[in-house]
Amino acid sequence: MKSAQVGLTERMITEAMWLPDQFNYNSIYLFPTTGTIGDLVQERIDQPINVSPYLSAVSGRAKVTEGKHADKIGLKKMTKGFVYFRGSNALTAITSVAGDIIFVDELDRMVQENVPYFDKRLEHSYLKHQRWASTPTYTNFGIHKRFLKTDQMEYHVICNHCQEKQILDFFINVDIEKKRIICRACKETIIPWKLEGEWIPKNPEAKKRGYHVSQLYSPRLSLDKLIEAYEADDEFSVQQFYNQNLGLPYEPRGDKITATDIENCKGEHHFSTNSTEETFMGVDVGKRLHYIIRTLDGRILSFGSVSDFLGPFNSLESLVENFNVRGMVIDALPETRKVTELINKFPNKVKMCYYAGLIEIKDSNKYWNVDNDKVNTNRTVSLDNMVADFKKKRVKVPIDYNRDPEFLAHLQAPIRVVKEDNRGNKKAEYVETSEDHLFHAMNYARLAVKVFDVATPDIFVL
């Protein structure tokens, strides 16, 4: 987990080329997109090869023995093996190669759906080494999520004035007014890259090695620019300060359901196991079926997970019967066939939902529509409305909602962020930082009220 511009890419590229040069191994170097790979190779691979007598000789021998195919953007021949350069967005390009070690550069900027395929490229190898690096983005997402499972090595410097051993922290070690880096103990000015220091694991019991690298230790640090980044007001700039400068994940302010929001929505009723009044149900489909059951007026009666769609006990079928469910909206994917069976079992009571079915809202405030047994909705806008219910206290959770720790954890997991593409177009979306099944089940339950109570669709954008 790293700041920007601290030399980690060069370090990884060097190892990726060294391994197949010295040993009979192949390296696979993965970057976010195919387009960025072209720039990376031309600037950071071809140029060093051209100016290095040794690498030029290696490349020259490869061209003679292997032909021109040994030296191109996506493939470099070293003395004993090859280096493959691939963009992670092109799944076919990834799955077409095999290697002994993978280098994943800028994990958080990659297509996350393709990440599980990366280490599959090593299955034939006895080595199976992996190197993962990225500037982080959000808490418990991407590189930060992986870093938390490592020994979390942090660099401690020793103050040359008082011998205090310490990790550098911007909010403790930077004197903003005088624009200097100071010792947290004696407050004297220190120059981090000139001090003695050592890497110390925060989580020594972990089996995986992980490092956090911050710009605060870099001899190329511009403290004036770092402080300027810190003093920015807009949310995007603040996030870049944490991510790019400090190498830390950032949690946007107010763009998620918080524990306080949930506590503020606490009602006077208790968790229920059945109901005689009509209810509405939302179900998110994963390894288990997570559900939320609510009333028309917004009281959450029950939540949890079951293992089966149909059956007499631990199933959605039993919940429909026990809670007098008037209508259910359920995630259509990935179990479309089983969802269809549920629809046939309870005709006019169950509809399957597709988040991608209504990408844009153009001429009206309607963010969902119904097509027979299908509900199509704009993912971000429907989630905005559900989150707004908690912010505006329009729902009531059971007084004993903390009986299941998943309820609190799942509802707080997604973060609403605004991303900008290469053309400057901005788009809001909810990013998963950990398991969030009950968050989406809550949204499906809200949609069930809209669909089956024939309410007028509303819209609320945060």
Buried (B, 14 or more C-beta within 10 A) or exposed (E): BBBBBBEBBEBBBEBBBEBBBEBEBBBBBBBBBBEBBBEBBEEEBBEBBEEEEEBEEBBEBBBEEEEEEBBEBBBBBBBBBBBBBBBBBBBEBBEEBBBBBBBBBBBBBBEBEBBEEBEEBBEEBEEBBBBBBBBBBBBBBBBBBBBBEBBBBBBBBBBBBEEBBBBBEBEEBBEEEEEBBBBBEEBEEBEBEEBEBEEBBEBEEBEEEBBBBBBBBBEEBEBEEBBEBBEEEEBBEBBBBBBBBBBBBBBBEEBBBBEEBBEEBBBEBEBBEEBEEBBBBBBBBBEBBBBBBBBBEBBBBBBBBBEBBBEEEBBBBBBBEBBEBBBBBBBBEEBEEBBBEBBEBBEEBBBBBBBEBBEEBEEEEBBBEBEEBBBBBBBBBBBBBBBBBBBEEBBBBBEEBBEBEBBBBBBBBBBBBEEEEEEEEEEBEBBBBEBBBBBBBBBBBBBBBBBBEEEEBEBBEB
